[in-house]
Amino acid sequence: MSGILNSVTDMFVNGTGFSAISGPMIVMWLVSIVLMYLAIVKKYEPLLLLPIAIGALAVNIPSRGFYEGGWGIEGMFTPTAGLFYYISQGIHLELFPPIIFLGVGAMTDFGPLIANPRTLILGGGAQFGVFITMFCAVAFGGFTLGEAASIGIIGGADGPTSIFTANKLAPHLIGPIAVAAYTYMALVPLIQPPIMRAMTTAKERVIRMKSLRKVSKLERITFAVMVMVVCVLVVPDASALIIMLMTGNIFKEAGVVERLVKTAQNELMNIVTIFLGTSVGLTMSADIFLQPKTLMIIAMGVVAFGFSTFAGLLLAKIMNWCSPKNPVNPLIGSAGVSAVPMAARVSQVEGAKYDPQNFLLMHAMGPNVSGVIGTAICAGYMISRLA
């Protein structure tokens, strides 16, 4: 009788995943729960943070036929190729980030940037945080140049670009980098305002900018085509992101392919977002994520955002010193990080605290969308030099 009982017990234990559960896996379950809390309760980037949390939970549960490996009845980990193994190839084959950029382009209005071209400088200034963080990661964190470059892109507040760069230069760090990028994107309303208040005076915060002129359809389409051509020629390694971004925008501005625009903005964007988020989460296995480097990456993310915000604000102040007769409200300088349109909304909300009738949103969209282009160019440059 005892032999039968032992046989049944052995079959139950070895035939299920219970015997393969480890302490690090349980820690990752708690990490997943925290991410779910941030997404569901705090509503921090829920469209991507929630799929990431679910993917992180799934990859840390002993399974079979789900991802790249599974636990056999002998309790041994054996390689398999399950559903999400193939879906996650969208990251490794560099499909998901460019498709996300197609949707972003279809939802982006470059009109404010075209109407006030000098705000392009503010978007470029925010890339300062990318390079400062890269330097700090090498000098103080012991990261390689490729790893440091991937971490630095977090400062651009652009999740897809961070993933795209990490896949090229530090694929083993995709999980921590993506989580840091999207978490800090969600925390923009908390991170930026203290820096904005510290960097500006009460007089500067109430500066009212001139109304933007109306931008024609021809100007919008010409701008998208020119940016596509010039950026790809200058930084060929950013071509996948830039071409898809401008393709989506040309679809939007043309006004003759509404079905394609709606698909790019909604169905396609939503499907790829689900797969991208869960695929990123699946890179967060305990043996990879629970490393000292992960905590350093999260810390470097704060540095990246802080310096990007600081540089955008400082450049706006310098522009005012150089052109006092046509000042910009320095608060829009913080929108140079490419968290579209959240960073622009933060500029609007912060400005409205001091002058409720001052509408900065459309002015802030100029540096905001230029930050998207700038971060993609930075990523392409780093990939060309380090890959």
C-alpha positions as CSV (number, residue, x, y, z in Angstrom):
1,M,0.0,0.0,0.0
2,S,2.8,2.4,0.9
3,G,4.5,1.6,-2.4
4,I,1.4,2.6,-4.3
5,L,1.0,5.7,-2.3
6,N,4.7,6.7,-2.9
7,S,4.3,6.0,-6.6
8,V,1.2,8.2,-6.8
9,T,2.9,10.9,-4.8
10,D,6.0,10.7,-6.9
11,M,3.9,10.9,-10.1
12,F,2.0,13.9,-8.8
13,V,5.1,15.8,-7.7
14,N,7.2,15.0,-10.7
15,G,4.3,15.2,-13.2
16,T,3.4,18.7,-12.2
17,G,5.3,22.0,-11.9
18,F,5.4,22.1,-8.1
19,S,8.7,20.4,-7.8
20,A,10.3,23.0,-10.0
21,I,9.2,26.0,-8.0
22,S,12.1,28.0,-6.6
23,G,12.6,30.9,-4.2
24,P,13.6,33.3,-7.0
25,M,10.4,32.4,-8.9
26,I,8.3,33.3,-5.9
27,V,10.1,36.7,-5.7
28,M,9.3,37.3,-9.3
29,W,5.6,36.5,-8.6
30,L,5.7,39.3,-6.1
31,V,7.4,41.6,-8.6
32,S,4.6,40.7,-11.1
33,I,1.9,41.6,-8.5
34,V,3.6,44.9,-7.8
35,L,3.5,45.7,-11.6
36,M,-0.1,44.7,-11.8
37,Y,-0.9,47.0,-8.8
38,L,0.8,49.9,-10.6
39,A,-1.1,49.2,-13.8
40,I,-4.5,48.5,-12.4
41,V,-4.7,50.6,-9.2
42,K,-2.4,53.4,-10.0
43,K,-3.1,53.3,-13.8
44,Y,0.6,53.8,-14.7
45,E,0.9,52.9,-18.4
46,P,-1.6,50.1,-18.0
47,L,-1.7,49.2,-21.7
48,L,1.8,47.9,-21.5
49,L,2.6,47.5,-17.9
50,L,-0.2,45.0,-17.4
51,P,0.8,42.7,-20.3
52,I,4.4,42.9,-19.0
53,A,3.3,41.9,-15.5
54,I,1.4,38.9,-16.9
55,G,4.3,37.8,-19.1
56,A,6.7,38.1,-16.1
57,L,4.4,36.0,-14.0
58,A,3.9,33.4,-16.8
59,V,7.6,32.9,-17.4
60,N,8.3,32.3,-13.8
61,I,5.7,29.5,-13.4
62,P,6.9,26.0,-14.3
63,S,5.2,25.2,-17.5
64,R,5.4,23.1,-20.6
65,G,5.0,24.0,-24.2
66,F,4.4,27.7,-23.4
67,Y,7.6,29.4,-24.1
68,E,11.2,28.3,-24.9
69,G,11.4,25.6,-22.2
70,G,9.3,23.3,-20.0
71,W,9.5,20.9,-17.1
72,G,9.2,17.3,-18.0
73,I,7.7,14.6,-15.7
74,E,11.1,13.8,-14.4
75,G,11.4,17.4,-13.1
76,M,14.0,18.3,-15.7
77,F,13.9,21.5,-17.7
78,T,13.7,20.6,-21.4
79,P,13.7,22.9,-24.4
80,T,10.4,23.2,-26.3
81,A,8.9,25.8,-28.7
82,G,5.5,26.9,-27.5
83,L,3.1,29.6,-28.5
84,F,4.9,32.6,-27.0
85,Y,8.2,31.4,-28.2
86,Y,7.0,32.3,-31.7
87,I,5.1,35.4,-30.6
88,S,8.2,36.8,-28.8
89,Q,10.2,36.6,-32.0
90,G,8.4,39.8,-32.8
91,I,11.0,41.5,-30.5
92,H,14.0,39.5,-31.6
93,L,13.2,40.0,-35.3
94,E,12.5,43.7,-34.6
95,L,8.9,43.6,-35.8
96,F,7.0,45.0,-32.8
97,P,8.8,48.3,-32.1
98,P,8.5,49.6,-35.7
99,I,4.9,48.6,-35.9
100,I,4.2,50.5,-32.7
101,F,5.9,53.5,-34.3
102,L,3.5,53.1,-37.3
103,G,0.6,53.5,-34.8
104,V,2.3,56.4,-33.1
105,G,2.8,58.2,-36.4
106,A,-0.8,57.7,-37.3
107,M,-1.8,59.5,-34.0
108,T,0.8,62.2,-34.0
109,D,0.3,65.8,-35.1
110,F,3.5,67.5,-36.3
111,G,1.7,70.7,-36.9
112,P,2.9,72.5,-33.7
113,L,6.5,71.6,-34.5
114,I,6.2,72.8,-38.1
115,A,4.5,76.0,-36.9
116,N,7.3,76.7,-34.4
117,P,10.5,74.9,-35.7
118,R,12.7,76.2,-32.9
119,T,11.0,73.8,-30.5
120,L,12.9,71.1,-32.3
121,I,15.9,72.3,-30.3
122,L,14.1,71.5,-27.0
123,G,13.4,68.0,-28.2
124,G,17.0,67.6,-29.0
125,G,18.0,69.0,-25.7
126,A,16.2,66.2,-23.9
127,Q,18.6,63.7,-25.5
128,F,21.2,65.1,-23.2
129,G,20.0,62.7,-20.5
130,V,20.5,59.8,-22.9
131,F,24.3,60.5,-23.2
132,I,24.8,61.5,-19.5
133,T,23.2,58.3,-18.4
134,M,25.3,56.3,-20.8
135,F,28.5,57.9,-19.4
136,C,27.4,57.3,-15.8
137,A,26.5,53.6,-16.6
138,V,30.0,53.0,-17.9
139,A,31.9,55.1,-15.4
140,F,30.1,54.1,-12.2
141,G,28.0,51.0,-13.0
142,G,30.5,48.8,-14.8
143,F,28.3,48.3,-17.8
144,T,29.6,47.8,-21.3
145,L,29.1,50.5,-23.9
146,G,26.3,48.5,-25.5
147,E,24.5,48.0,-22.2
148,A,25.1,51.6,-21.2
149,A,23.7,52.9,-24.5
150,S,20.6,50.8,-24.1
151,I,20.1,52.1,-20.6
152,G,20.6,55.6,-21.7
153,I,17.7,55.5,-24.2
154,I,15.4,55.2,-21.2
155,G,16.0,58.9,-20.8
156,G,14.2,59.5,-24.0
157,A,11.0,58.1,-22.4
158,D,10.4,56.0,-25.4
159,G,9.6,52.4,-24.6
160,P,9.7,50.9,-28.2
161,T,13.0,52.6,-28.9
162,S,14.5,51.3,-25.7
163,I,13.4,47.8,-26.6
164,F,14.7,48.2,-30.2
165,T,18.1,49.4,-29.0
166,A,18.4,46.8,-26.2
167,N,17.6,44.0,-28.7
168,K,20.6,45.2,-30.8
169,L,23.1,46.0,-28.1
170,A,22.1,44.2,-24.9
171,P,19.4,41.6,-25.5
172,H,19.9,40.0,-22.1
173,L,18.7,43.3,-20.5
174,I,15.5,43.8,-22.5
175,G,13.3,43.0,-19.5
176,P,14.8,45.4,-16.9
177,I,15.2,48.1,-19.5
178,A,11.7,47.9,-20.8
179,V,10.2,47.8,-17.3
180,A,12.2,50.8,-16.2
181,A,11.3,52.7,-19.4
182,Y,7.6,52.1,-19.2
183,T,7.5,52.6,-15.4
184,Y,9.2,56.0,-15.6
185,M,7.1,57.0,-18.6
186,A,4.1,56.4,-16.3
187,L,5.8,58.4,-13.5
188,V,6.4,61.5,-15.7
189,P,3.7,63.5,-13.8
190,L,5.5,62.7,-10.5
191,I,9.2,63.0,-11.6
192,Q,9.1,66.2,-13.8
193,P,7.1,68.8,-11.8
194,P,9.6,69.2,-8.9
195,I,12.4,69.7,-11.5
196,M,10.3,72.1,-13.5
197,R,9.6,74.2,-10.4
198,A,13.2,74.2,-9.3
199,M,14.4,75.3,-12.7
200,T,12.0,78.1,-13.4
201,T,10.9,81.3,-11.8
202,A,7.4,82.4,-11.1
203,K,7.7,85.0,-13.8
204,E,8.9,82.4,-16.4
205,R,6.0,80.0,-15.6
206,V,3.4,82.6,-16.7
207,I,4.9,83.5,-20.0
208,R,2.3,83.4,-22.7
209,M,3.5,82.3,-26.1
210,K,2.2,83.6,-29.5
211,S,-0.6,81.6,-31.1
212,L,0.6,79.0,-33.6
213,R,-0.2,79.5,-37.2
214,K,-2.3,77.1,-39.2
215,V,-0.2,74.4,-41.0
216,S,-1.4,73.2,-44.4
217,K,-1.8,69.6,-45.5
218,L,1.0,70.1,-48.0
219,E,3.4,71.3,-45.3
220,R,2.6,68.4,-43.1
221,I,3.1,65.7,-45.8
222,T,6.3,67.5,-47.1
223,F,7.7,67.6,-43.6
224,A,7.1,63.9,-43.0
225,V,8.7,62.9,-46.3
226,M,11.7,65.2,-45.7
227,V,12.3,63.9,-42.2
228,M,12.0,60.3,-43.5
229,V,14.6,60.9,-46.2
230,V,17.1,63.0,-44.3
231,C,17.0,60.9,-41.1
232,V,17.4,57.6,-42.9
233,L,20.3,59.0,-44.9
234,V,22.0,60.4,-41.8
235,V,21.4,57.5,-39.5
236,P,20.5,54.4,-41.6
237,D,20.3,52.2,-38.5
238,A,17.2,54.1,-37.3
239,S,15.4,53.6,-40.6
240,A,13.0,50.9,-39.4
241,L,11.6,53.3,-36.7
242,I,11.7,56.5,-38.7
243,I,10.2,55.1,-41.8
244,M,7.3,53.5,-39.9
245,L,6.7,56.6,-37.8
246,M,6.5,58.8,-40.9
247,T,4.5,56.3,-42.9
248,G,1.8,56.4,-40.2
249,N,1.9,60.1,-40.2
250,I,1.6,60.4,-44.0
251,F,-1.4,58.1,-43.9
252,K,-3.0,60.4,-41.3
253,E,-2.3,63.6,-43.1
254,A,-3.2,62.4,-46.6
255,G,-6.8,62.1,-45.6
256,V,-7.5,59.4,-48.3
257,V,-6.8,56.2,-46.4
258,E,-9.0,56.4,-43.3
259,R,-9.3,52.6,-43.0
260,L,-5.5,52.3,-42.8
261,V,-5.3,55.1,-40.3
262,K,-7.9,53.6,-38.1
263,T,-6.3,50.1,-38.3
264,A,-2.9,51.6,-37.4
265,Q,-4.3,53.6,-34.5
266,N,-6.6,50.9,-33.1
267,E,-6.7,47.2,-34.1
268,L,-3.0,46.8,-35.2
269,M,-1.7,49.0,-32.4
270,N,-3.7,47.1,-29.8
271,I,-2.7,43.6,-31.0
272,V,1.0,44.4,-31.2
273,T,0.8,46.1,-27.7
274,I,-0.5,42.9,-26.2
275,F,2.2,40.8,-27.8
276,L,5.0,43.3,-27.2
277,G,4.1,43.7,-23.5
278,T,3.8,40.0,-22.8
279,S,6.9,39.2,-24.8
280,V,8.9,41.7,-22.7
281,G,7.5,40.2,-19.6
282,L,8.7,36.8,-20.8
283,T,12.3,38.0,-20.8
284,M,12.0,38.6,-17.0
285,S,12.9,35.1,-15.8
286,A,14.2,35.0,-12.2
287,D,17.7,34.1,-13.2
288,I,18.0,37.1,-15.5
289,F,15.9,39.8,-13.6
290,L,17.1,39.2,-10.0
291,Q,20.6,40.5,-10.5
292,P,22.3,43.6,-9.0
293,K,22.4,45.1,-12.5
294,T,18.6,45.2,-12.5
295,L,18.5,47.6,-9.5
296,M,21.2,49.7,-11.1
297,I,19.2,50.0,-14.4
298,I,16.2,51.1,-12.4
299,A,18.3,53.7,-10.6
300,M,19.9,54.9,-13.9
301,G,16.4,55.3,-15.3
302,V,15.7,58.1,-12.7
303,V,19.0,59.7,-13.6
304,A,18.1,59.6,-17.3
305,F,14.7,61.2,-16.9
306,G,16.0,63.8,-14.5
307,F,18.8,65.0,-16.8
308,S,16.5,64.9,-19.9
309,T,14.0,67.1,-18.1
310,F,16.7,69.4,-16.7
311,A,18.4,69.8,-20.2
312,G,15.1,70.7,-21.9
313,L,14.2,73.3,-19.3
314,L,17.8,74.8,-19.4
315,L,17.7,75.1,-23.2
316,A,14.4,76.9,-23.1
317,K,15.9,79.4,-20.7
318,I,18.9,79.8,-22.9
319,M,16.6,80.4,-25.9
320,N,14.9,83.2,-24.0
321,W,18.2,84.8,-23.1
322,C,19.1,84.8,-26.8
323,S,15.7,85.9,-28.0
324,P,14.0,88.0,-25.3
325,K,11.5,89.6,-27.6
326,N,9.9,86.3,-28.5
327,P,10.2,84.1,-25.4
328,V,9.0,80.6,-24.9
329,N,7.6,79.3,-21.7
330,P,10.4,77.2,-20.2
331,L,7.9,74.7,-18.9
332,I,7.5,73.3,-22.4
333,G,11.2,72.4,-22.4
334,S,10.4,69.4,-20.1
335,A,8.2,68.0,-22.9
336,G,11.2,67.1,-24.9
337,V,11.1,63.6,-23.5
338,S,9.2,61.6,-26.0
339,A,6.4,60.3,-23.7
340,V,3.7,61.4,-26.1
341,P,1.4,63.2,-25.1
342,M,1.9,62.8,-21.4
343,A,4.9,65.0,-21.1
344,A,3.1,67.8,-23.0
345,R,0.1,67.4,-20.7
346,V,2.4,67.8,-17.7
347,S,3.6,71.1,-19.1
348,Q,0.0,72.2,-19.6
349,V,-1.0,71.2,-16.0
350,E,2.0,72.8,-14.4
351,G,1.6,76.0,-16.3
352,A,-2.2,76.2,-15.5
353,K,-1.3,76.2,-11.8
354,Y,0.2,79.6,-12.2
355,D,-2.0,81.0,-15.0
356,P,-5.3,79.0,-15.6
357,Q,-5.8,80.9,-18.9
358,N,-2.4,80.0,-20.3
359,F,-2.7,77.1,-22.8
360,L,0.6,75.4,-23.3
361,L,-0.5,72.0,-24.6
362,M,-0.1,72.7,-28.3
363,H,3.2,74.6,-27.8
364,A,4.5,71.7,-25.7
365,M,3.6,69.2,-28.5
366,G,6.4,70.7,-30.6
367,P,9.3,69.5,-28.4
368,N,7.3,66.4,-27.5
369,V,7.1,65.0,-31.0
370,S,10.6,66.2,-31.8
371,G,11.8,64.1,-28.9
372,V,10.4,61.0,-30.5
373,I,12.4,61.7,-33.6
374,G,15.5,62.7,-31.6
375,T,15.5,59.5,-29.5
376,A,15.2,57.3,-32.6
377,I,18.1,59.1,-34.2
378,C,20.2,58.7,-31.0
379,A,19.3,55.0,-30.9
380,G,20.3,54.6,-34.6
381,Y,23.6,56.4,-34.0
382,M,24.5,54.2,-31.0
383,I,23.6,51.0,-32.9
384,S,25.7,52.1,-35.9
385,R,28.7,52.6,-33.6
386,L,28.4,49.8,-31.1
387,A,26.5,46.9,-32.7
